[in-house]
Amino acid sequence: MAPELHDEHLNALRDEALRRGIPSAHVERWITAIARPCAWLSQYGDGPVVGRFGGPRALPAGEADPGFPLIASLDCAAIPREATDLPLSADGRLLLLGYPDDDYEGGGCSVVYVPPGATLEEREEDPKFRDENRRDITEQYPQGELHLIFDVSLPSLGHINISEPPYAKPLPGHPLSEELVKVPQSGPYIPDGPLLQIGGYAHDYNGGDWVPLLATATDDPDGWVLLTDWYPDMAGREGAIMHVGIRRQDLAARRFDEVEPTLFWNP
């Protein structure tokens, strides 16, 4: 069960941090105030099925169409409440649509909520995503069921950027955060291939100033949270990650027009 896995993960982190001489008060604050439950979604594994990559591109009748290709559909009712600390809907589905390219502000991604019993209309994506310049990417979009893997997430950076010298400072309230992010983590096995992460912290973002990463390191309960990280694992987009952030209050109210996507890619 998820709580036991979380405890096992965090106990291993605690033991290693203490072995490295990091004072216990800092370790405990890091674990209790910073660590967040998260879920990895993969086509591989034996965890519960909570959605799928690809499938019919069906939107609720009357819903504005963002035009992007469909990445994944998530069954909110199938995602255990303890898998994340996000105020996800207890029912309905989330559609993640996007295209990983710097041509679009923030990388280009939209989230659509499908209420239970909604009348659906299958729609074609914008034809530009099937032209010769983009087809080599869209044809690699994965298809298949998504299995859930429980995990615990911690920041991969120990600092935030500031505008004056020294231009960086430790995460708020955590003066030893640089040392703590270097402690190896012992989590579950995460398969290779395309992945979605739900909740937790963004990974491999080296700017230190991405808004949701900043806000999740504070004590603001209505601040920014990470809704998803999408790891496309595509030829031509090697190493790309699309982060989708949203304010906690907007997520609870299903205001998905307020999401903020950010593409991290260093071609």
PASE-750603 format. One record per residue: residue number from 1; x, y, z of N, C-alpha, C in turn. Coordinates in Angstrom, 1 decimal, padded with zeros to 4 digits, always signed. Example, Ala and Ser with C-alpha at 12.3 -4.5 7.8 and 13.67 -1.06 7.14 Angstrom:
// residues 2
     i      n_u      n_v      n_w     ca_u     ca_v     ca_w      c_u      c_v      c_w
     1   +013.2   -005.7   +007.8   +012.3   -004.5   +007.8   +013.2   -003.3   +007.8
     2   +012.8   -002.2   +007.1   +013.7   -001.1   +007.1   +012.9   +000.0   +007.9
// end
This chain:
// residues 267
     i      n_u      n_v      n_w     ca_u     ca_v     ca_w      c_u      c_v      c_w
     1   +000.8   -001.2   +000.0   +000.0   +000.0   +000.0   +000.9   +001.2   +000.0
     2   +000.3   +002.3   -000.5   +001.1   +003.6   -000.6   +001.7   +004.1   +000.7
     3   +001.0   +004.2   +001.8   +001.6   +004.7   +003.0   +002.9   +003.9   +003.4
     4   +002.9   +002.6   +003.3   +004.0   +001.8   +003.7   +005.2   +002.1   +002.8
     5   +004.9   +002.2   +001.5   +006.0   +002.6   +000.5   +006.6   +003.9   +000.8
     6   +005.7   +004.9   +001.1   +006.2   +006.2   +001.5   +007.1   +006.2   +002.7
     7   +006.7   +005.4   +003.7   +007.5   +005.3   +005.0   +008.8   +004.7   +004.7
     8   +008.8   +003.6   +003.9   +010.1   +002.9   +003.5   +011.0   +003.9   +002.8
     9   +010.5   +004.6   +001.9   +011.3   +005.5   +001.1   +011.9   +006.6   +002.0
    10   +011.1   +007.2   +002.8   +011.5   +008.3   +003.6   +012.4   +007.9   +004.8
    11   +012.2   +006.7   +005.3   +013.1   +006.1   +006.3   +014.5   +005.9   +005.7
    12   +014.6   +005.5   +004.5   +015.9   +005.3   +003.9   +016.6   +006.6   +003.6
    13   +015.8   +007.6   +003.2   +016.3   +009.0   +003.1   +016.8   +009.5   +004.4
    14   +016.0   +009.4   +005.4   +016.4   +009.9   +006.8   +017.7   +009.2   +007.2
    15   +017.8   +007.9   +007.1   +019.0   +007.2   +007.6   +020.3   +007.7   +006.8
    16   +020.2   +007.9   +005.5   +021.3   +008.3   +004.7   +021.7   +009.8   +005.1
    17   +020.7   +010.6   +005.2   +021.0   +012.0   +005.6   +021.7   +012.1   +006.9
    18   +021.2   +011.4   +007.9   +021.8   +011.4   +009.2   +023.3   +010.8   +009.1
    19   +023.4   +009.8   +008.3   +024.8   +009.2   +008.2   +025.7   +010.2   +007.6
    20   +025.2   +011.1   +006.8   +026.1   +012.2   +006.2   +026.3   +013.3   +007.1
    21   +025.8   +013.3   +008.3   +026.0   +014.3   +009.3   +025.1   +015.5   +009.2
    22   +024.0   +015.4   +008.5   +023.0   +016.5   +008.4   +022.2   +016.5   +009.7
    23   +022.1   +017.6   +010.5   +021.4   +017.5   +011.8   +019.9   +017.0   +011.6
    24   +019.5   +016.3   +012.6   +018.2   +015.6   +012.5   +017.0   +016.6   +012.4
    25   +017.2   +017.8   +013.0   +016.1   +018.8   +012.9   +015.8   +019.2   +011.5
    26   +016.9   +019.3   +010.7   +016.8   +019.7   +009.3   +016.3   +018.6   +008.5
    27   +016.7   +017.4   +008.8   +016.2   +016.2   +008.1   +014.7   +016.0   +008.3
    28   +014.3   +016.1   +009.6   +012.8   +015.9   +009.8   +012.0   +017.0   +009.2
    29   +012.5   +018.3   +009.2   +011.7   +019.3   +008.6   +011.6   +019.1   +007.1
    30   +012.7   +018.6   +006.5   +012.7   +018.3   +005.1   +011.7   +017.3   +004.7
    31   +011.6   +016.2   +005.5   +010.7   +015.1   +005.3   +009.3   +015.5   +005.5
    32   +009.0   +016.2   +006.6   +007.6   +016.5   +007.0   +007.0   +017.6   +006.2
    33   +007.9   +018.6   +005.8   +007.3   +019.8   +005.2   +007.5   +019.9   +003.7
    34   +008.5   +019.1   +003.2   +008.8   +019.2   +001.8   +008.4   +017.9   +001.0
    35   +008.6   +016.7   +001.5   +008.3   +015.5   +000.8   +006.8   +015.4   +000.4
    36   +006.5   +015.0   -000.8   +005.2   +015.0   -001.3   +004.9   +013.6   -001.9
    37   +003.7   +013.0   -001.7   +003.4   +011.8   -002.4   +003.2   +012.2   -003.9
    38   +003.5   +011.2   -004.8   +003.3   +011.5   -006.2   +003.0   +010.1   -006.8
    39   +002.6   +010.1   -008.1   +002.3   +008.9   -008.8   +003.0   +008.9   -010.2
    40   +003.6   +007.8   -010.5   +004.2   +007.7   -011.9   +003.2   +006.8   -012.7
    41   +002.9   +007.2   -013.9   +002.0   +006.4   -014.8   +002.8   +005.9   -016.0
    42   +002.8   +004.6   -016.1   +003.6   +003.9   -017.2   +002.8   +002.9   -017.9
    43   +003.2   +002.6   -019.1   +002.5   +001.5   -019.8   +002.9   +000.1   -019.3
    44   +003.9   +000.1   -018.4   +004.5   -001.2   -018.0   +004.3   -001.3   -016.5
    45   +004.3   -002.5   -016.0   +004.1   -002.7   -014.5   +002.8   -003.4   -014.3
    46   +002.6   -003.7   -013.0   +001.4   -004.4   -012.6   +000.5   -003.6   -011.6
    47   +000.7   -002.3   -011.6   -000.1   -001.4   -010.8   -001.5   -001.2   -011.4
    48   -002.4   -000.6   -010.6   -003.8   -000.4   -011.2   -003.8   +000.5   -012.4
    49   -004.7   +000.2   -013.3   -004.8   +001.0   -014.5   -005.7   +002.2   -014.2
    50   -005.1   +003.4   -014.5   -005.8   +004.7   -014.1   -006.0   +005.6   -015.3
    51   -005.7   +005.1   -016.5   -005.9   +005.9   -017.7   -005.2   +005.2   -018.9
    52   -005.0   +006.0   -019.9   -004.3   +005.5   -021.1   -003.6   +006.6   -021.8
    53   -002.5   +006.3   -022.5   -002.0   +007.2   -023.5   -002.8   +007.0   -024.8
    54   -003.1   +008.2   -025.4   -003.8   +008.1   -026.7   -005.3   +007.8   -026.5
    55   -005.8   +007.2   -027.6   -007.2   +006.9   -027.6   -008.1   +007.9   -028.3
    56   -009.4   +007.8   -028.3   -010.2   +008.7   -029.1   -010.1   +010.1   -028.5
    57   -010.0   +011.1   -029.5   -009.9   +012.5   -029.1   -011.3   +013.0   -028.9
    58   -012.0   +012.7   -027.8   -013.4   +013.1   -027.6   -013.5   +014.1   -026.5
    59   -014.0   +015.3   -026.8   -014.1   +016.4   -025.9   -015.6   +016.6   -025.6
    60   -015.9   +017.2   -024.4   -017.3   +017.5   -024.1   -017.9   +018.4   -025.1
    61   -019.2   +018.2   -025.4   -019.9   +019.1   -026.4   -019.8   +020.5   -025.9
    62   -019.4   +021.4   -026.8   -019.4   +022.8   -026.5   -018.0   +023.3   -025.9
    63   -017.1   +022.3   -025.6   -015.8   +022.6   -025.0   -014.9   +023.2   -026.1
    64   -014.3   +024.3   -025.8   -013.3   +024.9   -026.8   -012.2   +023.9   -027.1
    65   -011.9   +023.7   -028.3   -010.9   +022.7   -028.7   -009.5   +023.4   -028.8
    66   -008.5   +023.0   -028.0   -007.2   +023.6   -028.0   -006.4   +023.2   -029.3
    67   -006.9   +022.2   -030.0   -006.2   +021.8   -031.2   -005.1   +020.8   -031.1
    68   -004.5   +020.7   -029.9   -003.3   +019.9   -029.7   -003.7   +018.4   -029.8
    69   -002.7   +017.6   -030.2   -002.9   +016.1   -030.1   -003.2   +015.7   -028.7
    70   -003.9   +014.5   -028.6   -004.2   +014.0   -027.3   -003.0   +013.2   -026.8
    71   -002.5   +013.5   -025.6   -001.4   +012.8   -025.0   -002.0   +011.6   -024.1
    72   -002.9   +012.0   -023.2   -003.4   +010.9   -022.3   -004.7   +011.3   -021.7
    73   -005.5   +010.3   -021.3   -006.7   +010.5   -020.6   -006.6   +009.8   -019.3
    74   -006.9   +010.5   -018.2   -006.8   +009.9   -016.8   -008.2   +009.8   -016.2
    75   -008.4   +008.6   -015.5   -009.6   +008.4   -014.8   -009.5   +008.8   -013.4
    76   -010.1   +009.9   -013.1   -009.9   +010.5   -011.7   -010.3   +009.6   -010.6
    77   -011.4   +008.8   -010.8   -011.9   +007.9   -009.8   -010.9   +006.8   -009.5
    78   -010.1   +006.4   -010.5   -009.2   +005.3   -010.4   -007.9   +005.7   -009.7
    79   -007.6   +006.9   -009.6   -006.4   +007.4   -008.9   -006.6   +007.4   -007.4
    80   -006.0   +006.6   -006.6   -006.2   +006.6   -005.2   -005.9   +007.9   -004.6
    81   -006.7   +008.3   -003.6   -006.5   +009.7   -003.0   -005.2   +009.8   -002.3
    82   -004.6   +008.7   -001.8   -003.3   +008.8   -001.1   -002.1   +008.8   -002.1
    83   -002.4   +008.7   -003.4   -001.3   +008.7   -004.4   -000.7   +010.0   -004.5
    84   -001.4   +011.1   -004.3   -000.9   +012.5   -004.3   -001.5   +013.3   -003.2
    85   -001.0   +014.5   -003.1   -001.7   +015.5   -002.1   -002.5   +016.5   -002.9
    86   -002.8   +016.2   -004.2   -003.5   +017.2   -005.0   -005.0   +017.0   -004.8
    87   -005.8   +018.2   -004.9   -007.2   +018.1   -004.8   -007.9   +017.7   -006.1
    88   -007.5   +016.5   -006.6   -008.1   +016.0   -007.8   -009.6   +015.7   -007.7
    89   -010.3   +015.8   -008.8   -011.7   +015.4   -008.8   -011.9   +014.0   -008.4
    90   -013.0   +013.6   -007.7   -013.2   +012.2   -007.3   -013.8   +011.4   -008.5
    91   -014.2   +012.1   -009.6   -014.8   +011.4   -010.7   -014.5   +012.2   -012.0
    92   -015.0   +011.7   -013.1   -014.7   +012.3   -014.4   -013.3   +011.9   -014.9
    93   -012.9   +012.5   -015.9   -011.6   +012.3   -016.5   -010.9   +013.6   -016.8
    94   -009.6   +013.5   -016.9   -008.7   +014.6   -017.3   -008.1   +014.2   -018.6
    95   -008.2   +015.1   -019.6   -007.5   +015.0   -020.9   -006.3   +015.9   -020.9
    96   -005.2   +015.3   -021.2   -003.9   +016.1   -021.4   -003.6   +016.1   -022.9
    97   -003.6   +017.3   -023.4   -003.4   +017.5   -024.8   -002.2   +018.5   -025.0
    98   -001.3   +018.2   -025.9   -000.1   +019.0   -026.1   +000.8   +018.6   -027.2
    99   +001.8   +019.4   -027.4   +002.8   +019.1   -028.4   +004.1   +019.7   -027.9
   100   +005.2   +018.9   -027.8   +006.4   +019.3   -027.2   +007.3   +020.1   -028.1
   101   +007.1   +021.4   -028.2   +007.9   +022.2   -029.1   +008.0   +023.6   -028.6
   102   +009.2   +024.2   -028.8   +009.4   +025.6   -028.3   +008.7   +026.6   -029.1
   103   +008.1   +026.2   -030.3   +007.3   +027.2   -031.1   +006.1   +027.7   -030.3
   104   +005.7   +027.0   -029.3   +004.5   +027.3   -028.5   +004.9   +027.9   -027.2
   105   +004.3   +029.0   -026.8   +004.6   +029.6   -025.5   +004.3   +028.5   -024.4
   106   +005.3   +028.3   -023.6   +005.2   +027.3   -022.5   +005.3   +025.9   -023.0
   107   +005.6   +025.7   -024.3   +005.7   +024.3   -024.8   +004.4   +023.8   -025.4
   108   +003.3   +024.4   -025.1   +002.0   +024.0   -025.8   +001.3   +022.8   -025.1
   109   +000.4   +023.1   -024.2   -000.3   +022.0   -023.5   -001.6   +022.6   -022.9
   110   -002.6   +021.8   -023.0   -003.9   +022.1   -022.4   -004.4   +020.9   -021.6
   111   -005.3   +021.2   -020.6   -005.9   +020.2   -019.8   -007.4   +020.4   -019.9
   112   -008.2   +019.4   -020.2   -009.6   +019.5   -020.3   -010.3   +018.5   -019.3
   113   -011.2   +018.9   -018.5   -011.9   +018.1   -017.6   -013.2   +017.6   -018.3
   114   -013.4   +016.2   -018.2   -014.6   +015.6   -018.7   -015.5   +015.1   -017.6
   115   -016.6   +015.8   -017.3   -017.5   +015.4   -016.2   -018.1   +014.0   -016.5
   116   -018.5   +013.3   -015.4   -019.2   +012.0   -015.7   -020.5   +012.3   -016.5
   117   -020.8   +011.4   -017.4   -022.0   +011.5   -018.2   -022.0   +012.6   -019.2
   118   -020.9   +013.3   -019.4   -020.9   +014.4   -020.4   -021.1   +013.8   -021.8
   119   -021.8   +014.6   -022.6   -021.9   +014.3   -024.1   -020.6   +014.6   -024.8
   120   -020.1   +013.6   -025.5   -018.8   +013.8   -026.1   -018.9   +013.9   -027.6
   121   -017.9   +014.7   -028.1   -017.8   +014.8   -029.5   -016.4   +014.5   -029.9
   122   -016.2   +013.5   -030.8   -014.9   +013.2   -031.3   -014.4   +014.2   -032.3
   123   -013.2   +014.8   -032.1   -012.8   +015.9   -032.9   -011.4   +015.6   -033.4
   124   -011.1   +016.1   -034.6   -009.8   +016.0   -035.2   -008.9   +017.1   -034.6
   125   -007.6   +016.7   -034.4   -006.6   +017.7   -034.0   -006.4   +018.7   -035.1
   126   -005.8   +019.8   -034.8   -005.4   +020.8   -035.8   -004.6   +020.1   -036.9
   127   -004.9   +020.3   -038.2   -004.2   +019.6   -039.3   -002.7   +019.9   -039.3
   128   -002.3   +021.0   -038.7   -000.9   +021.4   -038.8   +000.0   +020.3   -038.1
   129   -000.6   +019.6   -037.1   +000.1   +018.6   -036.4   +000.3   +017.3   -037.2
   130   -000.3   +017.3   -038.4   -000.1   +016.1   -039.3   +000.7   +016.5   -040.5
   131   +001.3   +017.7   -040.6   +002.0   +018.1   -041.7   +003.4   +017.5   -041.6
   132   +004.2   +017.7   -042.7   +005.5   +017.0   -042.8   +006.5   +017.5   -041.7
   133   +006.3   +018.7   -041.2   +007.2   +019.2   -040.2   +007.0   +018.7   -038.8
   134   +005.7   +018.1   -038.5   +005.4   +017.7   -037.2   +005.0   +016.2   -037.1
   135   +004.8   +015.6   -038.3   +004.3   +014.2   -038.3   +005.3   +013.3   -037.7
   136   +006.6   +013.5   -037.8   +007.6   +012.6   -037.2   +007.5   +012.6   -035.7
   137   +006.9   +013.6   -035.1   +006.7   +013.6   -033.6   +005.4   +013.0   -033.3
   138   +004.3   +013.5   -033.9   +003.0   +013.0   -033.5   +002.8   +011.5   -033.8
   139   +003.5   +011.0   -034.8   +003.4   +009.5   -035.0   +004.1   +008.7   -033.9
   140   +004.9   +009.3   -033.1   +005.5   +008.6   -032.0   +004.7   +008.7   -030.7
   141   +003.6   +009.4   -030.7   +002.8   +009.5   -029.4   +002.4   +008.1   -029.0
   142   +002.6   +007.7   -027.7   +002.3   +006.4   -027.3   +000.8   +006.1   -027.2
   143   +000.5   +004.8   -027.3   -000.9   +004.3   -027.1   -000.9   +003.2   -026.1
   144   -001.8   +003.1   -025.2   -001.9   +002.0   -024.3   -002.3   +002.4   -022.9
   145   -002.6   +001.4   -022.1   -003.1   +001.6   -020.7   -001.9   +002.1   -019.9
   146   -002.3   +002.9   -018.9   -001.3   +003.5   -017.9   -001.5   +002.9   -016.6
   147   -000.4   +002.3   -016.0   -000.4   +001.7   -014.7   +000.2   +002.6   -013.7
   148   -000.3   +002.6   -012.5   +000.1   +003.6   -011.5   +001.2   +003.0   -010.6
   149   +002.2   +003.8   -010.3   +003.3   +003.4   -009.4   +003.4   +004.5   -008.3
   150   +003.2   +004.1   -007.0   +003.3   +005.1   -005.9   +004.8   +005.5   -005.7
   151   +005.0   +006.8   -005.4   +006.3   +007.2   -005.1   +006.2   +008.4   -004.1
   152   +007.4   +008.9   -003.7   +007.5   +010.1   -002.9   +008.4   +011.1   -003.6
   153   +008.1   +012.3   -003.7   +008.8   +013.3   -004.5   +009.4   +014.4   -003.6
   154   +010.7   +014.7   -003.9   +011.4   +015.8   -003.3   +012.0   +016.7   -004.3
   155   +012.3   +018.0   -004.0   +012.9   +018.8   -005.0   +014.2   +018.3   -005.5
   156   +014.5   +018.5   -006.8   +015.7   +018.1   -007.4   +016.7   +019.3   -007.4
   157   +016.3   +020.5   -006.9   +017.1   +021.6   -006.7   +017.1   +022.1   -005.3
   158   +018.2   +022.6   -004.8   +018.3   +023.1   -003.4   +018.2   +024.6   -003.3
   159   +017.9   +025.3   -004.4   +018.0   +026.7   -004.4   +016.8   +027.3   -005.2
   160   +016.6   +028.6   -005.0   +015.8   +029.4   -005.9   +016.6   +030.6   -006.4
   161   +016.3   +031.1   -007.6   +017.0   +032.2   -008.1   +016.5   +033.5   -007.5
   162   +017.3   +034.5   -007.3   +017.0   +035.8   -006.8   +017.7   +036.8   -007.7
   163   +017.2   +038.1   -007.7   +017.6   +039.1   -008.7   +018.9   +039.8   -008.3
   164   +019.4   +039.6   -007.1   +020.6   +040.3   -006.7   +021.6   +039.3   -006.2
   165   +022.9   +039.7   -006.1   +024.0   +038.7   -005.6   +023.6   +038.1   -004.3
   166   +023.8   +036.9   -004.1   +024.5   +035.9   -004.9   +023.7   +035.2   -006.0
   167   +022.5   +035.8   -006.3   +021.6   +035.3   -007.3   +020.9   +034.0   -007.1
   168   +021.1   +033.4   -005.9   +020.5   +032.2   -005.5   +020.5   +032.1   -004.0
   169   +019.5   +031.4   -003.4   +019.4   +031.2   -002.0   +018.7   +029.9   -001.7
   170   +019.0   +029.3   -000.5   +018.3   +028.0   -000.2   +016.8   +028.1   -000.3
   171   +016.2   +026.9   -000.5   +014.7   +026.9   -000.5   +014.2   +027.5   +000.8
   172   +013.1   +028.2   +000.8   +012.6   +028.9   +002.0   +012.5   +028.0   +003.2
   173   +013.1   +028.4   +004.3   +013.0   +027.6   +005.5   +013.9   +026.4   +005.6
   174   +014.8   +026.3   +004.6   +015.6   +025.1   +004.6   +017.1   +025.5   +004.3
   175   +017.8   +026.0   +005.3   +019.2   +026.4   +005.0   +020.1   +025.4   +004.5
   176   +019.9   +024.1   +004.8   +020.7   +023.0   +004.3   +020.1   +022.3   +003.1
   177   +019.3   +023.0   +002.3   +018.6   +022.3   +001.2   +019.5   +021.8   +000.2
   178   +020.6   +022.5   -000.1   +021.6   +022.1   -001.1   +022.2   +020.8   -000.7
   179   +022.5   +020.6   +000.6   +023.0   +019.3   +001.1   +022.0   +018.2   +001.0
   180   +020.7   +018.6   +001.3   +019.7   +017.6   +001.4   +019.3   +017.0   +000.0
   181   +019.3   +017.9   -001.0   +019.0   +017.3   -002.4   +020.0   +016.4   -002.9
   182   +021.2   +016.4   -002.3   +022.2   +015.5   -002.8   +022.2   +014.1   -002.1
   183   +021.3   +013.9   -001.2   +021.1   +012.6   -000.5   +020.4   +011.7   -001.5
   184   +021.0   +010.5   -001.8   +020.4   +009.6   -002.8   +019.1   +009.1   -002.2
   185   +018.1   +008.9   -003.2   +016.8   +008.5   -002.8   +016.6   +007.0   -003.2
   186   +016.0   +006.2   -002.4   +015.7   +004.8   -002.7   +014.2   +004.7   -002.9
   187   +013.7   +004.8   -004.2   +012.3   +004.7   -004.4   +012.0   +003.5   -005.2
   188   +010.8   +003.4   -005.8   +010.4   +002.2   -006.5   +011.0   +002.2   -007.9
   189   +011.0   +001.1   -008.5   +011.5   +000.9   -009.9   +010.6   +001.6   -010.8
   190   +011.1   +002.6   -011.6   +010.3   +003.3   -012.6   +010.7   +002.8   -014.0
   191   +009.9   +002.2   -014.8   +010.2   +001.6   -016.1   +010.7   +002.7   -017.0
   192   +011.5   +002.3   -018.0   +011.8   +003.2   -019.1   +010.6   +003.4   -020.0
   193   +010.8   +004.4   -020.9   +009.7   +004.7   -021.9   +008.9   +005.9   -021.5
   194   +007.9   +006.2   -022.2   +007.1   +007.4   -022.0   +006.5   +007.3   -020.6
   195   +006.4   +008.4   -019.9   +005.9   +008.5   -018.5   +005.1   +009.7   -018.2
   196   +004.2   +009.6   -017.3   +003.5   +010.8   -016.7   +003.8   +010.7   -015.2
   197   +004.1   +011.9   -014.6   +004.2   +012.0   -013.2   +003.0   +012.9   -012.8
   198   +002.3   +012.5   -011.7   +001.2   +013.2   -011.2   +001.5   +013.7   -009.8
   199   +001.5   +015.0   -009.6   +001.8   +015.6   -008.3   +003.4   +015.6   -008.0
   200   +003.7   +016.0   -006.8   +005.1   +016.0   -006.5   +005.8   +017.3   -007.0
   201   +007.1   +017.1   -007.3   +007.9   +018.2   -007.8   +008.4   +018.0   -009.2
   202   +008.6   +019.1   -010.0   +009.2   +019.0   -011.3   +010.6   +018.4   -011.2
   203   +011.0   +017.7   -012.3   +012.3   +017.1   -012.3   +013.1   +017.8   -013.5
   204   +014.5   +017.8   -013.3   +015.4   +018.2   -014.4   +015.1   +019.6   -014.9
   205   +014.6   +020.5   -014.1   +014.5   +021.9   -014.5   +015.6   +022.6   -013.8
   206   +016.5   +023.2   -014.6   +017.8   +023.7   -014.1   +017.8   +025.2   -013.9
   207   +016.6   +025.9   -014.1   +016.6   +027.3   -014.0   +016.3   +027.8   -012.6
   208   +015.7   +026.9   -011.8   +015.4   +027.3   -010.4   +014.4   +028.3   -010.2
   209   +013.7   +028.8   -011.2   +012.7   +029.9   -011.1   +011.4   +029.6   -011.7
   210   +011.2   +028.3   -012.0   +009.9   +027.9   -012.5   +008.8   +028.1   -011.4
   211   +007.7   +028.8   -011.7   +006.8   +029.2   -010.7   +006.3   +028.1   -009.8
   212   +005.8   +027.0   -010.4   +005.3   +025.9   -009.5   +006.4   +025.3   -008.6
   213   +007.7   +025.3   -009.0   +008.7   +024.8   -008.2   +009.0   +025.7   -007.0
   214   +008.9   +027.0   -007.3   +009.1   +028.0   -006.3   +008.0   +027.9   -005.2
   215   +006.8   +027.8   -005.7   +005.6   +027.9   -004.7   +005.5   +026.6   -003.9
   216   +005.9   +025.5   -004.4   +005.8   +024.2   -003.7   +006.8   +024.2   -002.6
   217   +007.8   +025.0   -002.6   +008.8   +025.1   -001.5   +008.4   +026.0   -000.4
   218   +007.2   +026.6   -000.5   +006.7   +027.5   +000.6   +005.6   +026.8   +001.3
   219   +005.0   +027.6   +002.3   +003.9   +027.1   +003.1   +002.6   +027.6   +002.7
   220   +002.5   +028.1   +001.4   +001.2   +028.6   +000.9   +000.3   +027.5   +000.4
   221   -000.8   +027.2   +001.2   -001.6   +026.0   +000.8   -002.3   +026.3   -000.5
   222   -002.5   +027.5   -001.0   -003.2   +027.8   -002.2   -002.2   +028.1   -003.3
   223   -000.9   +027.8   -003.1   +000.1   +028.2   -004.1   +000.1   +027.2   -005.3
   224   +001.1   +027.3   -006.1   +001.2   +026.5   -007.3   +001.6   +025.0   -006.9
   225   +001.1   +024.1   -007.7   +001.4   +022.7   -007.5   +001.7   +022.2   -008.9
   226   +002.4   +021.1   -009.0   +002.7   +020.4   -010.2   +001.5   +019.4   -010.5
   227   +000.8   +019.6   -011.6   -000.2   +018.7   -011.9   +000.4   +017.5   -012.6
   228   +001.2   +017.7   -013.7   +001.8   +016.6   -014.4   +003.2   +017.0   -014.9
   229   +004.1   +016.0   -015.0   +005.3   +016.1   -015.8   +005.1   +015.0   -016.9
   230   +005.3   +015.4   -018.1   +005.2   +014.4   -019.2   +006.6   +014.2   -019.8
   231   +007.0   +013.0   -019.8   +008.3   +012.6   -020.4   +008.0   +011.9   -021.7
   232   +008.1   +012.6   -022.9   +007.6   +012.0   -024.1   +008.5   +010.8   -024.6
   233   +009.8   +010.8   -024.3   +010.7   +009.8   -024.7   +010.6   +009.5   -026.2
   234   +010.8   +010.6   -027.0   +010.6   +010.5   -028.5   +011.9   +010.8   -029.2
   235   +012.2   +010.2   -030.3   +013.3   +010.5   -031.1   +013.0   +011.9   -031.6
   236   +014.0   +012.8   -031.5   +013.8   +014.2   -031.9   +013.4   +015.1   -030.8
   237   +013.0   +014.5   -029.6   +012.7   +015.3   -028.4   +013.4   +014.6   -027.2
   238   +014.6   +014.1   -027.4   +015.4   +013.5   -026.4   +015.5   +014.4   -025.2
   239   +015.2   +013.9   -024.0   +015.3   +014.6   -022.8   +014.3   +015.7   -022.5
   240   +013.3   +015.8   -023.4   +012.2   +016.8   -023.2   +011.3   +016.4   -022.0
   241   +010.9   +017.4   -021.3   +009.9   +017.2   -020.2   +008.9   +018.4   -020.3
   242   +007.6   +018.1   -020.3   +006.6   +019.1   -020.2   +006.0   +019.2   -018.8
   243   +006.2   +020.3   -018.1   +005.7   +020.5   -016.8   +004.3   +021.2   -017.0
   244   +003.3   +020.8   -016.2   +002.1   +021.5   -016.2   +001.7   +021.9   -014.8
   245   +001.8   +023.1   -014.5   +001.5   +023.6   -013.1   +000.1   +024.3   -013.1
   246   -000.4   +024.4   -011.9   -001.7   +025.0   -011.6   -001.8   +025.4   -010.2
   247   -002.5   +026.5   -009.9   -002.7   +026.8   -008.5   -003.7   +025.8   -007.8
   248   -003.4   +025.5   -006.6   -004.2   +024.5   -005.9   -005.6   +024.8   -005.9
   249   -006.0   +026.1   -005.7   -007.4   +026.5   -005.6   -008.0   +026.3   -007.0
   250   -007.3   +026.6   -008.1   -007.9   +026.4   -009.4   -008.1   +024.9   -009.7
   251   -007.2   +024.1   -009.3   -007.3   +022.7   -009.5   -008.6   +022.2   -008.7
   252   -008.8   +022.6   -007.5   -009.9   +022.2   -006.7   -011.2   +022.6   -007.4
   253   -011.2   +023.8   -008.0   -012.4   +024.3   -008.7   -012.5   +023.9   -010.1
   254   -011.6   +023.1   -010.6   -011.5   +022.5   -012.0   -011.4   +023.7   -013.0
   255   -010.7   +024.7   -012.7   -010.4   +025.8   -013.6   -009.1   +025.5   -014.4
   256   -009.3   +024.5   -015.3   -008.1   +024.1   -016.1   -007.6   +025.0   -017.2
   257   -008.4   +026.1   -017.4   -007.9   +027.1   -018.3   -006.8   +027.9   -017.6
   258   -006.5   +027.7   -016.3   -005.5   +028.4   -015.6   -004.2   +027.6   -015.5
   259   -004.1   +026.5   -016.2   -002.8   +025.8   -016.1   -001.7   +026.6   -016.7
   260   -000.5   +026.3   -016.3   +000.7   +026.9   -016.8   +001.7   +025.8   -017.3
   261   +001.8   +025.6   -018.6   +002.7   +024.6   -019.1   +004.1   +025.2   -019.3
   262   +005.1   +024.4   -019.1   +006.5   +024.8   -019.4   +007.3   +023.6   -020.0
   263   +007.9   +023.9   -021.1   +008.6   +022.8   -021.8   +010.1   +023.0   -021.4
   264   +010.7   +021.9   -020.8   +012.1   +021.9   -020.6   +012.8   +021.0   -021.7
   265   +013.6   +021.6   -022.5   +014.2   +020.8   -023.6   +015.5   +021.5   -024.0
   266   +016.5   +020.8   -024.1   +017.8   +021.4   -024.5   +018.3   +020.7   -025.8
   267   +017.7   +021.0   -027.0   +018.0   +020.3   -028.2   +019.5   +020.4   -028.6
// end
